[in-house]
Amino acid sequence: MPDFTERRRMMVDTQIRPSDVTKYPIIEAMLEVPREQFVPDSQREAAYADQNVKLGGSRVLMEPRTLAKMLDAVDLQNDELVLDVACGLGYSTAVAARVAQMVIGVEEDADMAADAQELLSETGADNAIVHTGPLAGGAAEHGPYDVILVEGGAEELPAGLLDQLKDGGRIAVLMMTGALGEVKIGYKSGARISWRFAFNASAPVLPGFAAAREFAL
């Protein structure tokens, strides 16, 4: 039987700590959450690799380093309400729930959403729920949010999603240009969002987050 506990420790020691993630609550959460349970059975052996893990179709679970650095860059606090967009099978929601006060995951695939809710309950994330609906729609009924995390690539951000962010809130998103991506942190002040670069990463563009294409005759 694979020793997934040891693999989690190695993931943190070889992928997370060397990436300048130093906040203890994030490190502790990534040591505790059993990542192998939040991927399809066929991908369990790849759960702790330093790469995106396929969830099905074009969807992936982003590599551990990307999630950890996003949480670090957005400076998540233990009294905050978080919207976790494109939560997949719930891993990112489970990790964030060990740091924040409450997390709302959003998943549009009904089967994945149901599995995510079950896995969150099984792993003790009692302060997390999964909202089933279009990723780009967020979950306005539970907001506004202190922090929004987008768990995949984006070429454009839906305006309605930014509207769900509190004044003074932060959003972390991986903005993709072709195959290249930059995680950026947005800070909301009034109706304005100011952005700063955090680090480079890559992931497939999420449904509803692609730029409109112009067709030429």
Secondary structure by P-SEA (a helix, b strand, c coil): ccaaaaaaaaaaaccccccccccaaaaaaaacccccccccccccccccccbbbbcccccccccaaaaaaaaaaacccccbbbbbccccccaaaaaaaacccbbbbbbccaaaaaaaaaaaaaaccccbbbbbccccccccccccccbbbbcbbbccccaaaaaaccccbbbbbbcccccbbbbbbbbbcccbbbbbbccccccccccccccbbbbcc
